[in-house]
Amino acid sequence: MLADWMSDLFGKSQSWYDRVGRDQRDINQDKRDIARDRQGLNQDRRERNFDQRKEDQAIRRGDTAAAQKWDARRTREQNEINRDKRDLAHDR
């Protein structure tokens, strides 16, 4: 009787520790994913800012065709940033 109780106790505690260990691994993986998403978001922001500077230069030169091209590219970058921000918010 005592042996059955002990085996049940230790058997259950082992599975509980296994679940905790899996949960901890999942949490760490999620943290790495969030960090990777943030890096991607920062890269997209750098590209958007570069496109903005190029658009401003084209406007100063009076090159409206180039300005429109950079504006379209910057808009695409902004859409990527918005999508990445939504994904990051869902990951948290």
C-alpha positions in Angstrom: 0.0 0.0 0.0 2.7 2.5 0.9 4.8 1.4 -2.1 1.8 2.1 -4.4 1.3 5.5 -2.9 5.0 6.3 -3.2 5.1 5.2 -6.9 2.0 7.2 -7.7 3.5 10.3 -5.9 6.8 10.1 -7.7 5.3 9.1 -11.0 3.0 12.1 -11.0 5.7 14.5 -9.8 8.0 13.3 -12.7 5.3 14.0 -15.3 4.7 17.4 -13.7 8.4 18.2 -13.9 8.3 17.1 -17.5 5.4 19.5 -18.3 7.2 22.3 -16.5 10.4 21.7 -18.5 8.4 21.6 -21.8 6.6 24.8 -20.8 10.0 26.5 -20.0 11.4 25.4 -23.4 8.3 26.8 -25.1 8.7 30.1 -23.3 12.3 30.4 -24.2 11.6 29.6 -27.9 8.8 32.2 -27.9 11.3 34.8 -26.4 13.8 33.9 -29.2 11.0 34.3 -31.8 10.0 37.7 -30.5 13.6 38.9 -30.5 14.0 37.7 -34.1 10.8 39.5 -35.0 12.0 42.7 -33.4 15.2 42.5 -35.4 13.2 42.1 -38.6 11.0 45.0 -37.7 14.0 47.2 -37.0 15.5 46.2 -40.4 12.2 47.1 -42.1 12.3 50.5 -40.3 15.8 51.2 -41.5 14.8 50.4 -45.0 11.8 52.7 -44.8 13.9 55.5 -43.4 16.4 55.1 -46.2 13.6 55.2 -48.8 12.3 58.4 -47.1 15.7 60.1 -47.4 15.9 59.1 -51.1 12.4 60.4 -51.7 13.3 63.7 -50.0 16.5 64.0 -52.2 14.5 63.3 -55.3 12.0 66.0 -54.4 14.8 68.5 -53.7 16.2 67.8 -57.2 12.8 68.1 -58.8 12.8 64.5 -60.0 9.1 63.6 -59.4 9.3 60.2 -61.1 12.1 59.1 -58.7 10.2 60.6 -55.8 7.1 58.6 -56.7 9.2 55.4 -57.0 10.7 55.9 -53.6 7.3 56.8 -52.1 5.8 53.5 -53.5 8.8 51.6 -52.0 8.5 53.3 -48.7 4.7 52.6 -48.6 5.5 48.9 -49.1 8.0 49.0 -46.3 5.5 50.7 -44.0 3.0 48.0 -44.8 5.6 45.3 -43.9 6.3 47.2 -40.7 2.6 47.3 -39.8 2.2 43.6 -40.5 5.3 42.7 -38.4 4.0 44.8 -35.5 0.7 43.0 -35.6 2.5 39.6 -35.7 4.7 40.7 -32.8 1.7 41.8 -30.8 0.1 38.4 -31.3 3.3 36.7 -30.2 3.4 38.4 -26.8 
